């Protein structure tokens, strides 16, 4: 399936705002790919498909995971919307015929991150946060500027702000987000 076909399908499935966000992530990922010399096609495709499971009902996400032996963490059981990343990687493979494991992995980790992410992983994670349609996050202008100067520093800032937001809201925290932050914080300090 080519990018045009995927765009058409996603526009119908995701609806206006989510589709606009998806386009923003795709084009932001492309910009970061140019800056950091990452494969442009991989960044475009991963950015386009990163939220392809957002429309899937939470109960259906759990069902898909159980049926396909996709691990569900305690945090994901408590907040199944987090599963859109893992289910998105599954749908990218089964519905959109993506076979590149690097692209699938970038989709899978775009919400929590993970220690030792690849360049593609980092680009999709950061692009999801800084795309032009976003306007609510603290320090957003600073994070956007940092993203085009030092991707790891931007990643650390995003993770820090995400942890603070979740703490303030008393929301469910996936431990993977904390371990990712700790990893990049240590890397920054060394």
C-alpha positions in Angstrom: 0.0 0.0 0.0 1.5 3.4 -0.9 1.4 6.6 1.1 -1.5 8.1 -0.9 -3.7 5.0 -0.2 -2.8 5.0 3.5 -3.6 8.7 3.8 -7.0 8.2 2.2 -7.8 5.3 4.4 -6.7 7.1 7.6 -8.6 10.3 6.7 -11.8 8.2 6.8 -10.9 6.3 9.9 -9.4 9.0 12.1 -11.5 12.0 11.3 -10.6 15.7 11.1 -8.6 16.6 14.2 -6.8 13.3 14.6 -6.0 13.2 10.8 -4.7 16.8 11.0 -2.5 15.8 13.9 -1.2 12.8 11.9 -0.3 14.9 9.0 1.5 17.3 11.3 3.5 14.4 12.8 4.3 13.1 9.4 5.7 16.4 8.1 7.5 17.2 11.4 9.1 13.8 11.2 10.2 14.6 7.7 11.7 17.8 8.8 13.6 16.1 11.6 14.7 13.4 9.2 16.3 16.1 7.0 18.0 17.7 10.0 19.4 14.4 11.4 19.9 12.5 8.2 17.4 9.7 8.9 15.7 7.8 6.1 13.0 10.2 4.9 10.6 7.5 3.7 10.8 5.6 7.0 10.0 8.8 8.9 7.1 9.7 6.7 5.5 6.3 6.9 6.0 5.9 10.7 4.7 9.4 11.2 1.7 8.7 9.1 0.8 5.5 10.8 1.8 6.3 14.4 -1.8 6.8 15.5 -3.5 4.4 13.1 -5.1 2.6 16.1 -6.5 5.7 17.8 -9.9 5.0 16.5 -10.0 1.4 17.9 -12.2 1.0 21.0 -10.3 0.3 24.2 -12.0 -3.1 24.7 -11.0 -4.0 21.1 -7.4 -2.9 21.7 -7.2 -5.3 24.6 -8.9 -8.1 22.6 -6.4 -7.6 19.7 -3.5 -7.7 22.1 -4.7 -10.9 23.8 -5.5 -12.6 20.5 -2.0 -11.8 19.1 0.1 -12.3 22.2 1.0 -8.6 22.5 2.1 -7.9 26.1 -0.2 -5.7 28.1 1.4 -3.9 31.1 -0.5 -3.1 34.3 -0.5 0.6 33.3 -2.0 -0.3 29.9 -4.7 -2.4 31.5 -5.6 0.6 33.7 -5.5 3.0 30.8 -6.1 1.0 27.6 -5.7 4.1 25.4 -2.0 3.6 25.9 -2.3 0.4 23.8 -2.8 2.5 20.6 0.9 2.4 20.0 1.3 -1.4 20.3 -2.0 -2.0 18.4 -0.9 0.6 15.9 2.3 -1.3 15.1 0.2 -4.5 14.8 -2.2 -2.7 12.3 0.6 -1.1 10.4 1.9 -4.7 9.8 -1.3 -6.5 9.2 -3.6 -3.9 7.6 -1.1 -1.5 5.9 1.5 -4.2 4.9 4.5 -2.5 6.6 7.2 -5.1 7.0 10.1 -2.9 8.1 10.7 -3.7 11.8 12.3 -0.3 12.4 9.2 1.5 11.4 6.9 -0.9 13.4 9.1 -0.3 16.4 9.0 3.5 16.1 5.2 3.3 16.1 5.2 0.9 19.0 7.3 3.1 21.3 6.0 6.6 20.3 4.0 7.1 23.5 6.3 5.8 26.3 9.6 5.7 24.6 12.2 3.2 25.8 15.8 3.4 26.8 18.2 3.3 23.9 15.8 4.3 21.2 16.9 4.4 17.5 17.1 7.7 15.6 13.8 6.8 13.9 12.2 6.1 17.3 13.3 9.4 18.7 12.1 11.3 15.6 8.6 9.9 15.8 8.4 10.4 19.6 9.5 14.0 19.3 7.5 14.8 16.2 4.3 13.6 17.9 4.9 16.1 20.7 6.0 19.1 18.7 4.0 19.0 15.5 2.4 22.4 14.6 -1.1 21.6 15.8 0.1 21.0 19.3 -0.3 24.1 21.6 -1.0 23.0 25.2 2.4 21.6 26.4 4.6 23.6 28.7 7.9 24.9 27.2 6.6 23.9 23.8 8.5 26.6 22.0 11.7 25.7 23.8 11.2 22.0 23.1 10.6 22.7 19.4 13.8 24.8 19.2 15.8 22.1 21.1 14.4 19.4 18.8 16.3 20.9 15.9 19.5 21.3 17.9 19.8 18.3 20.1 17.2 15.5 19.7 18.2 13.7 23.0 17.8 16.9 25.0 14.4 17.5 23.4 13.5 13.9 24.3 14.5 14.4 27.9 12.5 17.6 28.1 9.4 15.9 26.7 9.7 13.0 29.1 10.2 15.3 32.1 7.2 17.4 31.2 5.1 14.3 30.6 6.0 12.8 34.0 5.2 16.1 35.7 1.8 16.3 33.8 0.9 12.8 34.8 1.9 13.4 38.4 -0.2 16.6 38.6 -3.2 14.9 37.1 -2.7 11.8 39.3 -2.9 9.8 36.1 -1.7 6.3 35.4 2.0 6.3 34.7 3.5 3.6 32.5 6.8 2.7 34.2 8.5 2.6 30.8 8.1 6.3 30.5 10.0 6.8 33.8 12.7 4.3 32.8 13.1 6.1 29.5 13.4 9.5 31.2 15.9 8.1 33.7 18.0 6.7 30.9 18.1 9.9 28.9 18.7 12.0 32.1 21.7 9.8 33.0 22.9 10.1 29.4 22.6 13.9 29.5 24.4 14.1 32.9 27.4 12.0 31.8 
